[in-house]
């Protein structure tokens, strides 16, 4: 199974959001990485006090990631660093990492 197929399967099993709509939104206002080894959808957001809020973006929000090392690839293909990288695992709390710490952890 290719990484994008793994991501789609996970999305269908764990979210009410449609994979194709999420992909389309990422193509229009975010970033998409898809290869034979990784898949990632990410967008710029604003994080304050552990929550996503409206305002000038200061973080990369990873909406979906699958494959061998998708977070490492994100660090390589993102247009530039932000203050933070954040993501959720299913319906859990928002995980927020300062860019430099996240960068060290994924290497």
C-alpha positions, 0 to 999 in steps of 0.5 A: 500500500502506498503512503497516500493510500495508508493516509486515506484509509486512516482518514476514512476510519478516524475522521468525518472529514472526506479525504478528497475534500481535505486533499483539495483544501491542502492543494488550494491553501496548504502543502502536499507531499506525496512520494513512494515513501511518504505522504503529508498534508500540512498548512500554516496556522496560528497556535496560542496557549495550546490551541489553534486560533485565528491570526498570523500563522506561526506554525505548521499543522500536519493534517495527515502523514504516512510512510517511512519518515513523513515528519522528516520529509516535511522538515525538508520540503516545507517552504521555511521554518515556523515557530512550531510544528503541531498535529493531532493523533486522532481525536487527542489533544494538539501536540505542539513542538517548537521547530528546532526541538521537532527538527532534532527529534525527527532526524 
